[in-house]
Amino acid sequence: MAQVTQTARCAHWDGGKGENLFISTLSNRKINLLFYFTHFSFHFPLTQVGNYMPAWKPTGNRDSLLNTRLNAGSWNGRPIYIHLTSAAGYTAINLNKRINATRTGGKNGIYLSPSYQCFSPADAFTLLFFENALYQNNASHCLVFSFNFEAEVEDNPISSGSWVREIIYRRDITFPEITILYRGANIFVDGNWE
């Protein structure tokens, strides 16, 4: 990978919906893109080689199609979400063809991550589960999907002042209600969001 030594110029994009994109900083092999939305902001890295900036690769090179879809951030005009789960939860979801909003011992609602929060099992354990031993293996598998309708979700920081988002959907999600873009073992690489 080539090392970049130039200084990034500030770029601005207005999508017509109050969304602004700024390229903020550039250092050795990363640039940070800072997105400002009406209610919140977040950043994620993209790798730059020379003047060419290839797509962000949250799976590394494990699944180029999933990388492409996550870079788009939406599917058929609707946001892409990630549901992290344990191996047992993944098996139950596939058997029932649904993600249940109510589970024994769990809080009401289905917890989702936005498409730009592609956390590996280790990153999820730290950033989502605050290293609580009860949740050690709760991100070994995942479903990446988009709703087939305008879904009402709650979107908040996971804790006060955190950049990590916690999205909650309060109803069951059945397979016919979503387009599944990926399901299986969690293949996201550590630190892909840095």
N, C-alpha and C positions, 0 to 999 in steps of 0.2 A: 504494500500500500504506500503510495507516494505521500510525502509529508507536505502539508500546505503551510506556507510561511507568509502569504499575503494577508492583508487586512480586509475583512468583509465590508462591503458597502451596505449601507442601510437600504433595504428594499421595502416597499410598501404596496400592499394590495388591498383593495376594498371590494368585497364581493357584492356590494349593493344591499347588504342586510346588516350593516353595522359591524361586519367582521373585518378586522385588519390583520395583516401579516407583516411582521417585521423580522428581518434577519438581524439579530442583535450582536452576536460575538462569533469570532472564529479563532480556534486555537488548535494547534497541531493537526489533528485529523478530524475534528468535529466542528460543526456549527450548531448553534442553538437557534431554533425557530421559536419565536414567541408569538402565540396567538392571543389576541384580545377579543373577547366576546362581550356581549352585553353584561353578563352576570359573573363571569369567571375567566381566568386565564390559565394556560398550561404551556408546557414546552416539551419537546422531544428532539432527539438528535438526528441528524442525517450526516452521512459521511460524504466528504467532498474530495475528489481527486482532480487537481488542476481546476479547470473551469467547468467540469462536468460533475453533477451531483446525482449519483445513483440513488435509487429508492432505499428507504429505511428497511432494514431486514430484521424484524423482531424474532424470526425463527432461525436466524443465521442463513444458511443455505439449505435447511432441512425441507422447506416447503415454499417454493417460489410463488406458487399460485396464491397461497394464503398471504404471503408478504405483499403481493400486488393488491389483493383485496383490502387488506388492512391499511395500506397506503391511501387507498381511495376514501376510506372512512365511512362509506355508505354503500348500500346495495339497493338497487332500484329506487334510489332517492330517499332511503330510510337509513338511520344510523345502524352501525354494526356494534354489537355487544358481545362481551365475553363472559361466560359463566364458568367459574372455577369450581371444581368438586373433587371429592375423594374417589378412589377406585370403586368403593361400594356404592357411592352416590351415582357415579357414572353408569354402573351396571343397572341400578334401579331406574334411572332416567331412560335408558335404552329399552328395558323390559316394558315399562309403562308407557313409553313414547310421550312422556311429559316431564316437566320440571315442576315439582309441587311447591306451592307457596307456603304450605304449613307442613312442618316436619316435627317428629318427636324430638324434643330437646333443642329445637332451633327456633330462631325468631321468625315471626310472620313476615313473609315476603321473600322474593327471590333476589339475591344480591348479584349484581352485574358490574362489570367494568366497561368503560368506554373503549373503543377500538385502539386508542393510543396508549392504554395501560395494559400492555401485553406482558404480564409478570410471569417469570419462571416460578417453579415451586418454591425455590429459596427466597426470591424477591417477594413473593406473595406472603410467605411466612413472616417476613420482617415488616413489610409495608402495609399489608392488609390485616394480618392476624396478630401484629405486635409481639411476635415470638411466643405466643401463648401455646404451651405444649399440647393442649387439647386440639389444636388445629394444625399440628405438625404436617400431616399428609393431606390436608384439605384442598390442595391445588395440584394434585398429581395428574388430573385430567381436566379437560375443558370442552365446552361447546362454544363455537363462534357462530353467531347467527344474526339475522335481521328479522324484525317483525314484518308480517305481510299486511300490516295495518298501522295506523297512527297510534302507537302505544303511549299511555300516560305513565310516566316514570317519575320518581323522586330522585333528584340529583343534588347531592350535598358533599362537602368535604368529609373525609372519613373521621377527622377530628378538627377541632378549631385551628384554623390557620394552615392546615395541610393542603398540599397541592394534589394529593391522592383523592380521587373522586369515588364516591360510593353511590351507585345507582340501585334503586329498589323498585321492583315491579310487584304489585300486591296481589296479583291473581296467578293461578296456575298457568303454565305455558305448555300448550300441546304442540306436538310436531306439525300438525297441519297449519298452525298459526304462524309458523316461522319458516324462513329459508335457512337451512343449516349450511354454513360455508366450510366448517371443519368440526369434527368431533373425534376425540381420541385422547391419547396421552398428551400432557402439556409439553409442547415442543419449543416454547419460548426460551430464548437464551438469557442467561443472567445479565442484568445491567443494560439491556437493550434500550431502556428509557433514559439513561443518563445523558 
